[in-house]
Amino acid sequence: MTNFDLSVLFFLQIFVILMVCRVVGYLGTKFGQPQVVGEMIAGVVLGPSVFGLLAPQLQAQLFPKESRSLIYAVAQVGLVLYMFVIGMEFDVSLIRSRLKSAATVSLSGILAPFVLGAGLAFFLVQDTTFFTGKVDAWIAMLFMGAAMSITAFPMLARIIHERGLSGTPLGTLALAAGSMDDAVAWCVLAVVLASFKANLSIALLAIGGGALFLLFNVFVMRRVLKPLGEYVERRKEVSGGVMAGILALVALSAWLTDSLGIYAVFGAFIFGTSMPRGLLSRELMRKIEPLTVAVLLPLFFINSGLNTSIGLLSNPYLWLVTGLVLVAAVGGKFVACWLAARACGESQRISLSVGSLMNARGLMELIALNIGLDQKIITPTLFAVLVIMAIATTLMASPMFELVSRKTAKDPDVVVSGSHDSELALEKAA
């Protein structure tokens, strides 16, 4: 296909994607799922697992391989812009008041699933059904542990946004823990890739460069951008030039973190947290968010679904392994994060809610799994097993969150820590 043919087809793809996402999202709301989960399921529906199984020729015509790169590129733009908006909404002052809780929850949410995942890999690594023959046992254990530790940070952010929890102590605690969680998990994955390729510089670049980027934004970029915020306040508007300059810096931040070996969303998110609060951030959110959420983000979910096939699980043994992976994933995330939050003095209600939200893996998990598959660390069969785990834990997030919120709300002994606004937001979400 020529570039012109691909561009014409792309408009038809957008039409189909948006319609399917809206229909599946609407059906999902009937079962208590947010729109974002419906879009995740829509990706699987339009991929080889459903659409490709029922109408393979039509699916291949609508989503030919040549068009995947275009969908992927536009999807990445949407994801980066969305995480930039989430960063601007992120209340750094609330992190300071909950730094101990966020760090403890994050550490527990990494260690418990990591140990369980590594243990499963120890028993599975000898079976070439799951890992390729050239993978050493310790590399398999590191990869599986890191993959099990990942939290669906973009999805977590969107669920918190859709539930009206942005800026509340609960939302901030979950986002802070989730961001720390994923940053560590991606660093571990960098070590895995470096070890697999026998190149230590990959891991050093990811960890050291990521830390320097964070420090630069915290101590330098905020001060650089402060006069810009004051200029916008005086002018009472965000001009086209200011917006173009900010978006250019968003793109540069995403490129930097991606080049370092840490996913692009972290660059956009960290840069977003550096933006001065006030008219500048409010206007940027007002202009960027609607188109990003309605059009660009669905492409991200569809792109991942197009690369996912769960038809490889063809016997009871593989489904048994899938069940064990799911139990380890839920036990390692939900239980560990809940207990860690309680140990830090958070209320029962907030602790259970954080555990429920942190349990979702979503498509950040799929990104990591695609890396493992591309690098020939895992087989397509294990890829399918872990994809099912990612979808299942993400589907659990909203129902579990609503369930624990309702149950603890009826408990007279529960005293919710945090602000009154947090309490109202929880009641609204439930």
KANOR-V490584 format. One record per residue. RES is the residue in one small letter. SS is DSSP state (H for helix, E for strand, C for the rest). PHI is phi in radians with two decimals (none if undefined). Layout:
res,ss,phi
RES,SS,PHI
RES,SS,PHI
This chain:
res,ss,phi
m,C,none
t,C,-1.37
n,H,-1.07
f,H,-1.14
d,H,-1.06
l,H,-1.15
s,H,-1.16
v,H,-1.16
l,H,-1.09
f,H,-1.04
f,H,-1.15
l,H,-1.16
q,H,-1.06
i,H,-1.06
f,H,-1.02
v,H,-1.10
i,H,-1.07
l,H,-1.14
m,H,-1.16
v,H,-1.15
c,H,-1.06
r,H,-1.20
v,H,-1.15
v,H,-1.16
g,H,-1.10
y,H,-1.11
l,H,-1.10
g,H,-1.12
t,H,-1.11
k,C,-1.19
f,C,-1.94
g,C,1.38
q,C,-1.71
p,C,-1.27
q,H,-0.97
v,H,-1.09
v,H,-1.24
g,H,-1.05
e,H,-1.19
m,H,-1.13
i,H,-1.17
a,H,-1.03
g,H,-1.06
v,H,-1.19
v,H,-1.08
l,H,-1.43
g,C,-1.50
p,C,-1.20
s,C,-1.23
v,C,-2.16
f,H,-1.04
g,H,-1.17
l,H,-1.41
l,H,-1.40
a,C,-2.47
p,H,-1.06
q,H,-1.19
l,H,-1.13
q,H,-1.11
a,H,-1.18
q,H,-1.24
l,H,-1.34
f,C,-2.20
p,C,-1.15
k,H,-1.04
e,H,-1.10
s,H,-1.54
r,H,-1.10
s,H,-1.15
l,H,-1.20
i,H,-1.06
y,H,-1.07
a,H,-1.12
v,H,-1.16
a,H,-1.09
q,H,-1.14
v,H,-1.08
g,H,-1.07
l,H,-1.14
v,H,-1.13
l,H,-1.09
y,H,-1.14
m,H,-1.21
f,H,-1.12
v,H,-1.10
i,H,-1.07
g,H,-1.11
m,H,-1.16
e,H,-1.41
f,C,-1.22
d,C,-1.59
v,H,-1.10
s,H,-1.12
l,H,-1.20
i,H,-1.12
r,H,-1.04
s,H,-1.33
r,C,-2.19
l,H,-1.07
k,H,-1.07
s,H,-1.09
a,H,-1.08
a,H,-1.15
t,H,-1.18
v,H,-1.09
s,H,-1.09
l,H,-1.08
s,H,-1.15
g,H,-1.25
i,H,-1.68
l,H,-1.13
a,H,-1.09
p,H,-1.17
f,H,-1.13
v,H,-1.10
l,H,-1.15
g,H,-1.15
a,H,-1.12
g,H,-1.11
l,H,-1.11
a,H,-1.11
f,H,-1.03
f,H,-1.51
l,H,-1.67
v,C,-1.12
q,C,-1.32
d,C,-1.66
t,C,-1.23
t,C,-1.16
f,C,-1.91
f,E,-2.13
t,C,-1.19
g,C,-1.12
k,C,-1.59
v,C,-1.63
d,C,-1.24
a,H,-1.05
w,H,-1.23
i,H,-1.21
a,H,-1.06
m,H,-1.17
l,H,-1.11
f,H,-1.13
m,H,-1.12
g,H,-1.10
a,H,-1.14
a,H,-1.10
m,H,-1.25
s,H,-1.49
i,C,-1.19
t,C,-1.89
a,C,-1.32
f,H,-1.04
p,H,-1.08
m,H,-1.22
l,H,-1.01
a,H,-1.09
r,H,-1.29
i,H,-1.08
i,H,-1.07
h,H,-1.14
e,H,-1.17
r,C,-1.53
g,C,1.29
l,C,-1.82
s,C,-1.07
g,C,1.50
t,C,-1.51
p,H,-1.00
l,H,-1.12
g,H,-1.06
t,H,-1.19
l,H,-1.07
a,H,-1.13
l,H,-1.15
a,H,-1.11
a,H,-1.13
g,H,-1.13
s,H,-1.17
m,H,-1.10
d,H,-0.99
d,H,-1.19
a,H,-1.06
v,H,-1.17
a,H,-1.07
w,H,-1.21
c,H,-1.15
v,H,-1.12
l,H,-1.09
a,H,-1.10
v,H,-1.11
v,H,-1.05
l,H,-1.11
a,H,-1.11
s,H,-1.18
f,H,-1.15
k,C,-1.64
a,C,0.98
n,C,-2.38
l,H,-1.19
s,H,-1.10
i,H,-1.08
a,H,-1.19
l,H,-1.11
l,H,-1.16
a,H,-1.15
i,H,-1.29
g,H,-1.17
g,H,-1.14
g,H,-1.08
a,H,-1.12
l,H,-1.14
f,H,-1.10
l,H,-1.09
l,H,-1.12
f,H,-1.07
n,H,-1.20
v,H,-1.21
f,H,-1.81
v,H,-2.03
m,H,-1.07
r,H,-1.05
r,H,-1.23
v,H,-1.15
l,H,-1.45
k,H,-1.00
p,H,-1.07
l,H,-1.13
g,H,-1.08
e,H,-1.18
y,H,-1.09
v,H,-1.13
e,H,-1.08
r,H,-1.22
r,H,-1.37
k,C,1.13
e,C,-2.84
v,C,-1.85
s,C,-1.28
g,H,-1.07
g,H,-1.14
v,H,-1.12
m,H,-1.12
a,H,-1.09
g,H,-1.12
i,H,-1.14
l,H,-1.13
a,H,-1.12
l,H,-1.20
v,H,-1.07
a,H,-1.09
l,H,-1.12
s,H,-1.11
a,H,-1.11
w,H,-1.12
l,H,-1.07
t,H,-1.19
d,H,-1.15
s,H,-1.14
l,H,-1.33
g,C,1.73
i,C,-1.91
y,C,-1.03
a,H,-1.05
v,H,-1.07
f,H,-1.22
g,H,-1.10
a,H,-1.15
f,H,-1.15
i,H,-1.11
f,H,-1.12
g,H,-1.07
t,H,-1.19
s,C,-1.49
m,C,-1.20
p,C,-1.16
r,C,-1.35
g,C,2.35
l,H,-1.07
l,H,-1.03
s,H,-1.18
r,H,-1.11
e,H,-1.21
l,H,-1.09
m,H,-1.12
r,H,-1.11
k,H,-1.52
i,H,-1.57
e,H,-1.09
p,H,-1.01
l,H,-1.15
t,H,-1.09
v,H,-1.21
a,H,-1.38
v,H,-2.08
l,H,-1.39
l,H,-1.08
p,H,-0.96
l,H,-1.11
f,H,-1.11
f,H,-1.20
i,H,-1.16
n,H,-1.01
s,H,-1.20
g,H,-1.11
l,H,-1.15
n,C,-1.73
t,C,-2.00
s,C,-2.28
i,C,-1.84
g,C,-1.35
l,C,-1.38
l,C,-1.47
s,C,-1.88
n,C,-2.58
p,H,-1.04
y,H,-1.07
l,H,-1.16
w,H,-1.25
l,H,-1.14
v,H,-1.07
t,H,-1.06
g,H,-1.10
l,H,-1.11
v,H,-1.08
l,H,-1.16
v,H,-1.09
a,H,-1.12
a,H,-1.16
v,H,-1.18
g,H,-1.09
g,H,-1.24
k,H,-1.65
f,H,-1.06
v,H,-1.16
a,H,-1.12
c,H,-1.21
w,H,-1.07
l,H,-1.15
a,H,-1.15
a,H,-1.12
r,H,-1.11
a,H,-1.14
c,C,-1.56
g,C,1.61
e,C,-1.27
s,C,-1.18
q,H,-1.03
r,H,-1.15
i,H,-1.16
s,H,-1.11
l,H,-1.15
s,H,-1.15
v,H,-1.10
g,H,-1.03
s,H,-1.12
l,H,-1.24
m,H,-1.19
n,C,-1.22
a,C,-1.24
r,C,-1.81
g,H,1.09
l,H,-1.53
m,H,-1.10
e,H,-1.08
l,H,-1.12
i,H,-1.09
a,H,-1.10
l,H,-1.15
n,H,-1.10
i,H,-1.10
g,H,-1.08
l,H,-1.24
d,H,-1.11
q,C,-1.46
k,C,1.08
i,C,-1.51
i,E,-1.98
t,C,-1.61
p,H,-1.01
t,H,-1.20
l,H,-1.14
f,H,-0.99
a,H,-1.11
v,H,-1.04
l,H,-1.27
v,H,-1.13
i,H,-1.06
m,H,-1.05
a,H,-1.11
i,H,-1.16
a,H,-1.10
t,H,-1.18
t,H,-1.25
l,H,-1.10
m,H,-1.26
a,H,-0.98
s,H,-1.16
p,H,-1.04
m,H,-1.13
f,H,-1.07
e,H,-1.17
l,H,-1.12
v,H,-1.20
s,H,-1.16
r,H,-1.15
k,H,-1.18
t,H,-1.29
a,H,-1.15
k,C,-1.53
d,C,-1.51
p,C,-1.19
d,C,-1.50
v,C,-1.46
v,C,-2.07
v,C,-1.35
s,C,-1.39
g,C,1.82
s,C,-1.44
h,H,-1.12
d,H,-1.09
s,H,-1.10
e,H,-1.08
l,H,-1.13
a,H,-1.16
l,H,-1.11
e,H,-1.14
k,H,-1.13
a,H,-1.16
a,C,-1.34
